């Protein structure tokens, strides 16, 4: 599984959002669709399609605000349905 080195924003809730992908680190596995070793015409391809966890996350901006996903639940006072 290939990995990425990224830059991004760290939010007050603890989440990290990628703003820029710097480079890909190749796993050199023929069963990983992102690798240079993966065959170009892989028949009926069921190979790994997802990247692994980021190899390096460089924080370029830090904010006390919550990310969009957490803001509703923790900042805007989500209400239970009646």
Secondary structure, DSSP 8 states (H G I E B T S, - for coil): --EEEEEEEE-TTS-EEEEEEEEEE----TTBTTSTTS-TT-TT---B-S--S-SEEEEEEE-SS--HHHIIIIIS------
